[in-house]
Amino acid sequence: HDLSGLSRDAPAAIAAAAQANPGMTLLALGPLTNVALTVQQYPNALNGVKIVALAGALGPGNSSPVAEFNAFFDPHALDIVLESGLDVTLVTMDAFTDVTFDSQKFLQKLTKKGGALGQFLAQPLGAYISAQTQGAGGMVSIPDVAAVAYVLEPTVGTAQTALVDVSTEPELTRGQTVMAMTVPHRLAMIAGDAQLSLLADQVFTVPGFDMNQAIALILAQRPDNAQVVLEIRGKTVATLVEKALT
């Protein structure tokens, strides 16, 4: 595609692309700063757009013990996107660490058989791999590959509907993503202690009390706001990438 006519202002460019391509998929491989700015500056521009973001972790993080890099770098942006009501899918660290390559063999194939594209990618990938492995080589995960593969072929991953919160606090929990995928976990995220205590009292003291309806009303206060991809068939993706690039 010819991108020369796009605005250099990222939110304006994203909004224009969305207007020109209704129902497009917006793939965010870095922190969600520009996507959040688009949501704020062009409130209706991303309606109908599917946002797939490389962000978050159910398990341990890679920028802190609890936070994945993109969520840690700009947690406020991720929070804005999650609360926007838009169609959001998070390809999490839990998934992208499954996509690994033998760094030395992969770079050799890329350089020798990858043609112009391989030559173009080899240098930045080499620097990334060296940093990730501290120069030791061996197996390495390339997160962006997982997100791109999922967009092109969603069957390589498994997505689950979830209620997701991100910590915007500046201290230890900065960027931590909390993902609720069960009713008890959703209740814990939505209802306060007083509401849960009242629910428990009503179960035992109100004749004919409909607990299921009461729980449904609580859950309706904060509907699920994302699909989360926690698993990706890493070997399948790695094989597809190597074939495509070499």
C-alpha positions as CSV (number, residue, x, y, z in Angstrom):
1,H,0.0,0.0,0.0
2,D,1.1,3.6,-0.7
3,L,1.3,5.2,2.7
4,S,2.8,8.5,1.5
5,G,-0.5,10.3,1.7
6,L,-1.1,9.5,5.4
7,S,-0.8,12.1,8.0
8,R,2.4,12.1,10.1
9,D,0.1,12.6,13.1
10,A,-0.5,9.1,14.3
11,P,-4.0,9.4,15.7
12,A,-5.1,11.3,12.6
13,A,-3.6,8.6,10.4
14,I,-5.2,5.8,12.3
15,A,-8.6,7.6,12.2
16,A,-8.2,8.2,8.4
17,A,-7.3,4.6,7.8
18,A,-10.3,3.4,9.8
19,Q,-12.6,5.6,7.8
20,A,-11.2,4.5,4.5
21,N,-11.3,0.8,5.5
22,P,-14.5,0.0,7.5
23,G,-14.2,-3.1,9.6
24,M,-10.4,-3.2,9.3
25,T,-8.1,-4.8,11.9
26,L,-5.7,-2.5,13.7
27,L,-2.7,-4.4,14.9
28,A,-0.8,-2.7,17.8
29,L,2.6,-4.2,18.4
30,G,3.9,-1.6,20.8
31,P,2.4,0.4,23.7
32,L,-1.1,1.6,23.0
33,T,-0.4,5.3,23.3
34,N,-1.4,6.2,19.8
35,V,-4.5,4.0,19.8
36,A,-5.6,5.6,23.1
37,L,-5.1,9.1,21.6
38,T,-7.2,8.1,18.6
39,V,-10.0,7.0,21.0
40,Q,-9.8,10.3,22.8
41,Q,-9.4,12.7,19.8
42,Y,-11.6,10.8,17.3
43,P,-14.3,9.2,19.6
44,N,-16.2,7.4,16.8
45,A,-13.4,6.7,14.4
46,L,-12.7,3.1,15.6
47,N,-16.2,1.9,15.8
48,G,-16.4,-1.4,13.9
49,V,-12.6,-1.7,14.0
50,K,-11.1,-4.9,15.5
51,I,-8.1,-3.9,17.6
52,V,-5.5,-6.7,18.2
53,A,-2.8,-5.6,20.7
54,L,0.3,-7.3,21.9
55,A,-0.2,-6.6,25.6
56,G,-0.7,-8.0,29.0
57,A,0.0,-11.1,30.9
58,L,-2.0,-13.5,33.1
59,G,1.2,-14.9,34.5
60,P,4.5,-13.2,35.3
61,G,5.7,-10.2,33.3
62,N,8.9,-9.4,31.4
63,S,9.3,-5.7,32.4
64,S,8.6,-6.3,36.0
65,P,7.6,-9.4,38.0
66,V,3.9,-8.7,37.2
67,A,3.8,-6.6,34.0
68,E,4.4,-7.2,30.3
69,F,6.4,-4.5,28.5
70,N,3.7,-2.8,26.5
71,A,1.3,-2.7,29.4
72,F,4.1,-1.4,31.7
73,F,5.3,1.3,29.3
74,D,1.9,3.0,29.1
75,P,-0.7,1.4,31.4
76,H,-3.0,4.5,31.1
77,A,-3.3,4.0,27.3
78,L,-4.2,0.3,27.7
79,D,-6.8,1.3,30.3
80,I,-8.3,3.8,27.9
81,V,-8.6,1.2,25.1
82,L,-10.0,-1.4,27.4
83,E,-12.7,1.0,28.7
84,S,-13.6,2.3,25.3
85,G,-16.2,-0.4,24.5
86,L,-14.4,-1.2,21.3
87,D,-13.6,-4.7,19.9
88,V,-10.3,-5.5,21.6
89,T,-8.2,-8.7,21.6
90,L,-5.0,-9.0,23.6
91,V,-2.3,-11.4,22.5
92,T,-0.7,-11.9,25.9
93,M,2.8,-12.7,27.0
94,D,1.5,-16.1,28.0
95,A,0.9,-16.8,24.3
96,F,3.8,-15.2,22.6
97,T,6.4,-16.9,24.8
98,D,5.3,-20.1,23.1
99,V,6.6,-18.9,19.7
100,T,10.3,-19.6,19.8
101,F,13.1,-19.9,17.2
102,D,16.6,-21.3,17.2
103,S,18.2,-17.9,16.9
104,Q,21.4,-18.9,15.1
105,K,19.7,-21.1,12.6
106,F,16.9,-18.7,12.0
107,L,19.3,-15.7,11.3
108,Q,21.4,-17.9,9.0
109,K,18.3,-18.9,7.0
110,L,17.1,-15.4,6.9
111,T,20.4,-14.0,5.6
112,K,21.1,-16.8,3.0
113,K,17.6,-17.6,1.7
114,G,15.4,-14.7,2.7
115,G,16.2,-12.4,-0.2
116,A,15.8,-8.7,0.1
117,L,13.2,-9.0,2.9
118,G,15.5,-11.4,4.8
119,Q,18.4,-9.0,4.5
120,F,16.2,-6.1,5.7
121,L,15.0,-8.0,8.8
122,A,18.3,-9.8,9.7
123,Q,20.0,-6.8,11.2
124,P,17.3,-5.6,13.6
125,L,16.4,-9.1,14.5
126,G,20.0,-9.9,15.2
127,A,20.3,-7.0,17.5
128,Y,17.0,-8.0,19.3
129,I,18.1,-11.6,19.7
130,S,21.5,-10.5,21.0
131,A,19.8,-8.3,23.6
132,Q,17.3,-11.0,24.6
133,T,19.9,-13.7,25.0
134,Q,22.7,-11.5,26.2
135,G,24.8,-12.6,23.3
136,A,24.5,-16.3,24.1
137,G,22.2,-17.2,21.3
138,G,20.0,-20.3,21.7
139,M,16.2,-20.3,21.6
140,V,14.4,-16.9,21.6
141,S,10.9,-15.7,21.6
142,I,9.8,-13.0,19.0
143,P,6.5,-11.5,20.4
144,D,5.5,-9.6,17.3
145,V,5.4,-12.8,15.3
146,A,2.7,-14.3,17.5
147,A,0.4,-11.3,17.1
148,V,0.9,-11.1,13.4
149,A,0.3,-14.8,13.0
150,Y,-2.9,-14.6,15.1
151,V,-4.3,-11.8,12.9
152,L,-3.5,-13.6,9.7
153,E,-4.6,-17.0,10.9
154,P,-6.7,-16.9,14.2
155,T,-6.9,-20.7,14.3
156,V,-3.3,-20.8,15.6
157,G,-4.4,-19.3,18.9
158,T,-7.2,-19.7,21.5
159,A,-9.1,-16.6,22.6
160,Q,-11.3,-16.3,25.7
161,T,-13.7,-13.6,26.6
162,A,-12.6,-11.8,29.8
163,L,-13.0,-8.8,32.0
164,V,-9.5,-7.1,32.1
165,D,-8.2,-4.4,34.3
166,V,-4.7,-2.8,34.2
167,S,-3.0,-1.2,37.1
168,T,-2.1,2.4,36.4
169,E,-0.4,2.9,39.8
170,P,3.2,4.1,39.6
171,E,4.6,1.6,42.1
172,L,5.1,-2.2,42.2
173,T,1.9,-3.1,40.3
174,R,2.3,-0.7,37.4
175,G,1.1,-2.3,34.2
176,Q,-0.2,-5.5,35.8
177,T,-3.2,-6.9,34.0
178,V,-5.8,-8.7,35.9
179,M,-8.0,-11.0,33.8
180,A,-11.2,-12.5,35.0
181,M,-12.6,-15.4,33.0
182,T,-14.8,-17.1,35.6
183,V,-17.9,-15.9,37.4
184,P,-16.2,-15.9,40.9
185,H,-13.3,-13.9,39.5
186,R,-15.6,-11.4,37.7
187,L,-17.6,-10.9,40.9
188,A,-14.4,-10.2,42.8
189,M,-13.4,-7.5,40.3
190,I,-16.8,-5.9,40.1
191,A,-18.5,-6.1,43.5
192,G,-17.2,-4.5,46.6
193,D,-17.2,-6.1,50.1
194,A,-20.5,-4.5,51.0
195,Q,-22.3,-5.8,47.9
196,L,-20.9,-9.3,48.3
197,S,-21.9,-9.3,52.0
198,L,-25.4,-8.2,51.1
199,L,-25.6,-10.9,48.5
200,A,-24.6,-13.6,51.1
201,D,-27.1,-12.2,53.6
202,Q,-30.0,-12.3,51.1
203,V,-29.2,-15.9,50.1
204,F,-29.9,-17.0,53.7
205,T,-32.5,-14.5,54.8
206,V,-34.8,-13.7,51.9
207,P,-37.3,-16.4,51.0
208,G,-37.2,-17.3,47.3
209,F,-34.2,-15.1,46.7
210,D,-32.9,-15.6,43.1
211,M,-29.2,-15.7,43.5
212,N,-28.5,-16.3,39.8
213,Q,-30.5,-13.2,38.9
214,A,-28.7,-11.1,41.5
215,I,-25.3,-12.3,40.2
216,A,-26.3,-11.5,36.6
217,L,-27.2,-8.0,37.7
218,I,-23.8,-7.5,39.3
219,L,-22.0,-8.9,36.2
220,A,-24.0,-6.5,34.0
221,Q,-22.5,-3.6,35.8
222,R,-19.2,-4.3,34.0
223,P,-19.4,-6.4,30.9
224,D,-16.4,-8.3,29.6
225,N,-14.1,-5.8,27.7
226,A,-11.7,-8.0,25.7
227,Q,-10.8,-11.3,24.2
228,V,-7.5,-12.6,25.6
229,V,-5.2,-15.0,23.7
230,L,-3.3,-17.0,26.3
231,E,-2.2,-19.9,24.1
232,I,-0.7,-20.1,20.6
233,R,0.5,-23.1,18.8
234,G,4.1,-22.0,18.8
235,K,5.7,-24.7,16.7
236,T,3.1,-24.2,14.0
237,V,3.7,-20.5,13.9
238,A,7.5,-20.8,13.9
239,T,7.3,-23.2,11.0
240,L,5.0,-21.0,9.0
241,V,7.2,-17.9,9.6
242,E,10.4,-19.7,8.6
243,K,8.8,-21.0,5.4
244,A,7.4,-17.6,4.6
245,L,10.7,-15.8,5.1
246,T,13.1,-18.3,3.8
